[in-house]
C-alpha cells in the first residue's frame, strides 16, 4: 500500500545506520521529531465536494486526500501535520483517450480547474490544487498504463501516458527493448509526467533525456485533440513536440505517447573511481564527456557528498579498509568519488571502460572496482525513502538542482553550498550540505545539491526554515547563470523565478500559448508561468 503521507510503499523502510546518525548529530545536532497526524484526523479536514456528480469522478475523501499533495518538502510537512490546506473536489481515473476528452468537457461545463496527475512525485508543486472559488478536478492517468504498439523496424513504442517506470520496462523487456529512462522517482513517476516536466534519467548519457526519447503522441486539449506525428527529423517549422515538453499540464493532457526505444544491452556495469580533490575530479569528468567516451552515466560527488555517502553506508569496517587503501594511493581528506555506467555491446563496453580508466589515471584517479557501483545500482530508486528515516530522527532533507556551463560549475556550486550552509546561522542552526554532478554534457553539467537541517519547534517553524533556504538559493541560482531547474520542472515553487531566467518577452510568449489553448485558465493554473517575478 502506498503511503498517504510520504513516499512510496509503506512496507519499505530505509533507516540510517548508527554511524550515520552519529555523523549527522555531530554536524548539525540531535534532531527533534515532530508528531505525525493520523489519517483519520487528516480525513476529517476534507470538505464537501463542489463538483456535480459524474460516473468517472470519485468524490471520496480518501481519493481526494491522496491526490492533494506531491513530494516537495512543503507537501511533506502538510501531509505529516495533517493540514493539507486544499483538496481536489474530485478525482477521475480515465481508461482511454475518449474518457479524458469527456472529462475535459465535463470540467468546462462545471467551470472546474483540471490538474493532470501522473505518479504524484512532483517536488515543485505541480499537482497541488490552487486557492480558487472554482471546483478542482484531478485527472489520475494511472489506469492508462499499457504498451499499445511496438514498431520494431522504427523502434517506436506507443504507451498510455500514465505508465509508470517499472511497467514501461516490464512491458518492453519481453520484446528485447528498453526505454532507458531511470530518474530517481522511477518507481512511481510516469511517462506523461516525464514529458510534461522535461525529466532526465540517470543514464541519459547513453539513452538521452526525455526530449530525445519522446517521438510524438496525442494531447487532449479544451480545443480538441493535438496529434504529434513521429518523424526522425523535420525542418517543417518549429517542432510542436517542444510545446508539449515541459508544458506541465498548462496546454492539455497527454494520453498516448510514442517513445524511441533501444534494444537491451549485452552488458551493463557500474564502476567507482576516487580522485584526490575536486579540481582533478571535475577536469576528468569534463574530459570524459567532451571526448564522448561511450559511458551511460557519469556521477561525480564532491568531497562533502563522498564523505556523507561513506558514513551513511554502514559497513564501518569495510569503509575503514577502503579509506586506508585510498589514503595510501593519495586520495585522503578531500577525495571525490565518481561512479560511471558502462552499457552496450561487449565490444563497446570494453572500449569505454579502457578509455575511462586511462583518463581517470591521467588525473590521479584510483580505480575501486564495481562493488560500490553495484551497491549504488541496487539502491538507486530507494533513496527517496531516506526522507522517512531522517524524519523519524527529527531532520528535514531537500534538494536543489540546476545546470550551467563548465566555466561556471565550480563557482556556482560553491555559491549554492555556502548560501545553504549559512542560511540558518541567525537561528543558531547548522545545515549539512553536499553535492554531485548528476548529468554531464560537453557544454556543462547539472548540479544536484542535498541539504539536511533540524526540524523547527513546530511545523510552521520547519516550513519557515525551508522557505528561507529554498527561496534565497533559487534566486541566487538564476542570477548566477544557472537554470531554475535541470530536471524537476517549474511547477508552482519555481514559477516566481522563471522570468529572471527567461525574460519578459519569453514569459509573455508562454502566456500567449496558454491563452490560445486555455482561454479560461482552467488547466493547472498557478503552474509554470503564473506568479513570475519580473526580471530586473
Secondary structure, DSSP 8 states (H G I E B T S, - for coil): -B-SSSSSBTT------HHHHHHHHHHH----------HHHHHTT-----S---TTEE--HHHHHHTS--SSHHHHHHHHHT------SEEE---SHHHHHHHHHHHHHTT-EEEEESSS--SSSTT---S-SS-EEEEE-TT---EEEEETTTTEEEEETT-BHHHHHHHHHTTTEE-----TTTTT-BHHHHHHHT---TTHHHH--HHHHEEEEEEEETTEEEEE---S---SSS-THHHHTT-TTSS-EEEEEEEE-EE--SEEEEEEEEESSHHHHHHHHHHHHHTT---SEEEEE-HHHHHHHHHHT--HHHHHHHHHHHHHTT--TT-EEEEEEEEESHHHHHHHHHHHHHHHHHTT-EE--SHHHHHHHHHTTTGGGHHHHHHHTTEEEEEEEEEEEHHHHHHHHHHHHHHHHTTTGGGT--EEEEEEE--B-SSEEEEEEEEEEE--SSHHHHHHHHHHHHHHHHHHHHTTT--S-SSS--TTTTHHHHHHHH-HHHHHHHHHHHHHH-TT--BSTTSSSTT-----
